[in-house]
Amino acid sequence: MPGKASLRAHQYYAHPRNAFWMLIESIFGINRQLGYADRCAQLRHYKVAVWDVLKNCTRKSSLDSDIVTNSIVANEFERFYSSHRNIRCVYFNGAMAEKSYRRYVLPELPSAMAGIPRVRLPSTSPAHAAMSFDQKLAVWKQIGGT
């Protein structure tokens, strides 16, 4: 789920210390200073979709650890995959996204959709300070095929 800054801005990864747009700039050359709509259009050009595993949940802060488990509602991946048939891989921004997908999405998917390859990437959240930007970039580069 997006953090509070992203929800307020109606933009993915709006927190100024979140490394997502810096990584995207390093991988694809999309200027992180562009307006949000232009950055999203550029991502579409590179055939990258950004979508939440969770459609809805309750939490006190922006931390994934604050998500109230019984409030979780997963996004409709079967519909998404049916509308986007060329998806070759799903990349998760951090462990919680992958864990939520495995628990709430995967069991509901038809086998062909459940077989789409999946890769967990290190979280871009400023709360995930265990890795440097360069370490994260080395792993994240695989979304660009580099």
KAZI-V368680 format. One record per backbone hydrogen bond with DSSP energy under -0.5 kcal/mol. NH is the residue of the N-H (numbers start at 1). CO is the residue of the C=O. Records with the same first field share a line. If there is no record, write none. Layout:
NH = CO  CO
//
This chain:
7 = 3
8 = 4
9 = 5
10 = 6
11 = 6
14 = 11
18 = 15
19 = 124
23 = 19
24 = 20
25 = 21
26 = 22
27 = 23
28 = 24
29 = 24  25
30 = 24
31 = 29
34 = 31
39 = 35
40 = 36
41 = 37
42 = 38
43 = 39
44 = 40
45 = 41
46 = 42
47 = 44
48 = 43
49 = 47
55 = 73
56 = 73
60 = 66
66 = 63
67 = 64
68 = 58
69 = 67
71 = 68
72 = 69
73 = 56
75 = 53
77 = 75
80 = 76
81 = 77
82 = 78
83 = 79
84 = 80
87 = 84
90 = 117
91 = 89
92 = 119
94 = 92  121
98 = 94
99 = 95
100 = 96
101 = 97
102 = 98
103 = 99
104 = 100
105 = 100  101
106 = 101
108 = 105
109 = 105  106
113 = 110
114 = 110
115 = 111
116 = 113
117 = 88
119 = 90
121 = 92  119
128 = 125
129 = 127
136 = 132
137 = 133
138 = 134
139 = 135  136
140 = 136
141 = 137
142 = 139
143 = 140
144 = 141
145 = 142
146 = 141
//
